[in-house]
Amino acid sequence: MNRLMLTLAGATALAGLAAPALADKTDKLVTDQYREKIAVARAEPGVAEYGAVYLDRASERIAKLDKKLDNDKAGQAEAVAGEIDALIETARTRAKVAMLKKDVEQAKADAASRSNAQLADAQAAAASAQADAAAAQAEAARLKAEMRDYQLRQTQLGATLVLQDVVFETGKADLKPGAAQRLQPLAQYLQANKDVKVRIDGHTDSQGSDGYNQQLSEARAQSVRNALAGLGVAPDRITAVGHGEAQPVADNRNAAGRQQNRRVEVTLVGQQASSFAGLD
């Protein structure tokens, strides 16, 4: 997405109390631009026929984008815009793939009539490989775009996302209803990248005994592991470890610090967080 436009939208939203009409105009301009991008893509050769489902999904995301802009969450709006861009590009790529495959079939028919089947097969194989590579590249871009919502940060182990304790019931290890759904984009990425291993580290604050905190941290890490396994990720790719209160990231003497310390960290081992950014 045009970062300047998102920045303008965010700045205008901050000034909303003084000039709400201007904020509304800016938000409408952003969403109108995305509607135009979808319309342009739909008019391109083959896109309406072979990529319509992705353009329809992109159109559905516009309402979500408008809501994020209206709520003055520019960072989230940018992530939604990235999803829309990725869906548009997927629609275009699907159309190119389908049209390439049609060309392959036509090439086979022409070659048969010219009694040059061997050459036609070689050409068809090359075109088919090109089409498959384009499709795989588009799918990889889509999955990475969805991963941006996690705001991955770089650690020594790899690209890490943090699940705060709000996804668990207080003092319990069970995930709250709906919390597992937040892991769906991560599970899809892992299913498409079967060589990536996952490490899950559970942490607590310093309230309670050492033994209780150790047990709780292990149980919460295991719950996240089970959730990913339930979403189709092979369990032997996932390591779950509990650290209790031993690795705080904030001061345990105040409530805000304790909340930061109560967390589960999910790391894509060996992956670079920067590879999931800048996909506009």
C-alpha positions, -999 to 999 in steps of 0.1 A, spaced: 0 0 0 11 36 -5 27 43 28 23 80 23 -14 76 20 -16 54 51 5 79 70 -18 107 59 -48 86 69 -33 80 103 -24 117 109 -59 128 98 -75 103 121 -55 117 150 -69 151 142 -104 136 140 -119 157 168 -110 189 151 -119 179 115 -138 146 113 -150 154 77 -114 156 65 -106 122 81 -137 107 64 -125 120 30 -90 107 35 -103 72 45 -127 72 16 -99 81 -8 -78 52 5 -106 26 1 -117 41 -32 -82 36 -45 -83 -1 -36 -116 -5 -52 -101 10 -84 -71 -14 -81 -95 -43 -79 -115 -31 -109 -84 -26 -130 -72 -61 -122 -106 -76 -130 -105 -60 -165 -71 -76 -173 -71 -106 -197 -82 -138 -179 -83 -123 -144 -121 -122 -142 -123 -158 -154 -96 -174 -134 -89 -151 -105 -124 -138 -95 -124 -157 -62 -93 -138 -50 -106 -104 -62 -139 -111 -44 -119 -118 -12 -100 -86 -18 -133 -67 -21 -145 -82 12 -113 -70 29 -121 -33 19 -147 -32 46 -122 -44 71 -97 -18 58 -123 10 62 -130 -1 98 -92 -1 107 -88 34 92 -119 46 110 -106 33 143 -73 51 138 -52 19 138 -28 28 110 -5 -2 116 -34 -26 114 -48 -8 83 -15 -12 66 -15 -50 73 -50 -53 58 -39 -32 28 -11 -57 24 -36 -86 23 -56 -68 -4 -25 -62 -25 -15 -99 -21 -49 -111 -31 -49 -89 -62 -15 -102 -72 -26 -138 -66 -56 -132 -89 -33 -120 -116 -9 -149 -112 -37 -174 -112 -49 -159 -145 -14 -161 -160 -10 -197 -148 -44 -207 -163 -37 -190 -196 -2 -205 -198 -18 -239 -193 -42 -233 -221 -13 -223 -243 4 -256 -233 -26 -276 -243 -29 -257 -276 8 -262 -283 3 -300 -278 -25 -300 -302 -6 -280 -328 25 -301 -324 5 -333 -329 -9 -320 -362 26 -312 -373 40 -346 -362 64 -328 -339 52 -343 -306 87 -346 -291 94 -309 -294 59 -300 -283 63 -321 -251 95 -303 -242 79 -270 -247 48 -280 -227 70 -293 -199 89 -260 -197 57 -239 -198 41 -262 -172 71 -258 -149 70 -220 -154 33 -220 -145 38 -241 -114 67 -219 -102 46 -188 -106 17 -203 -87 40 -214 -59 56 -179 -57 22 -163 -55 10 -186 -27 42 -180 -7 37 -143 -10 1 -146 2 11 -166 33 39 -142 42 15 -113 39 -9 -129 64 20 -135 88 27 -98 91 -1 -94 116 20 -112 141 46 -84 142 74 -109 144 106 -98 160 141 -112 156 157 -132 184 187 -154 186 166 -185 178 147 -170 148 116 -150 141 95 -148 172 59 -138 180 46 -133 216 12 -145 229 4 -126 261 -15 -142 289 -48 -127 278 -52 -157 255 -54 -180 286 -79 -181 314 -64 -165 345 -41 -190 363 -49 -218 338 -32 -233 308 -63 -238 285 -66 -214 255 -96 -192 256 -124 -199 230 -113 -184 197 -76 -180 207 -65 -210 187 -80 -193 156 -53 -166 159 -28 -194 152 -44 -203 119 -22 -181 96 9 -195 114 -3 -231 109 -9 -225 72 25 -210 68 41 -240 85 21 -265 64 35 -248 33 71 -247 47 75 -282 61 113 -277 68 106 -249 94 107 -261 130 89 -244 159 100 -237 194 74 -227 221 86 -211 253 62 -205 282 69 -179 309 52 -166 340 56 -137 364 70 -141 399 37 -145 417 32 -179 433 58 -206 441 86 -216 418 71 -251 413 37 -238 404 51 -212 380 72 -239 363 43 -262 359 20 -235 346 46 -223 320 51 -258 307 14 -264 305 7 -232 286 35 -240 261 21 -274 256 -14 -260 250 -1 -239 221 18 -269 208 -14 -289 209 -33 -261 191 -8 -260 163 -9 -298 160 -47 -296 159 -44 -272 129 -23 -297 110 13 -290 120 32 -323 126 39 -325 164 75 -337 158 83 -303 144 73 -285 176 93 -282 208 75 -269 239 95 -257 269 85 -240 302 108 -215 320 86 -205 349 95 -171 363 132 -174 354 133 -152 323 114 -119 329 113 -92 303 99 -65 327 97 -55 364 77 -80 384 71 -54 411 42 -37 392 11 -51 374 21 -39 339 55 -56 342 40 -88 355 16 -89 325 45 -86 301 63 -115 319 32 -138 316 37 -148 279 42 -176 255 68 -170 228 65 -189 195 97 -190 174 102 -201 138 136 -215 143 163 -201 120 139 -178 101 145 -140 97 117 -117 109 126 -92 82 115 -117 55 79 -112 66 79 -75 62 79 -51 32 55 -71 10 34 -42 -3 
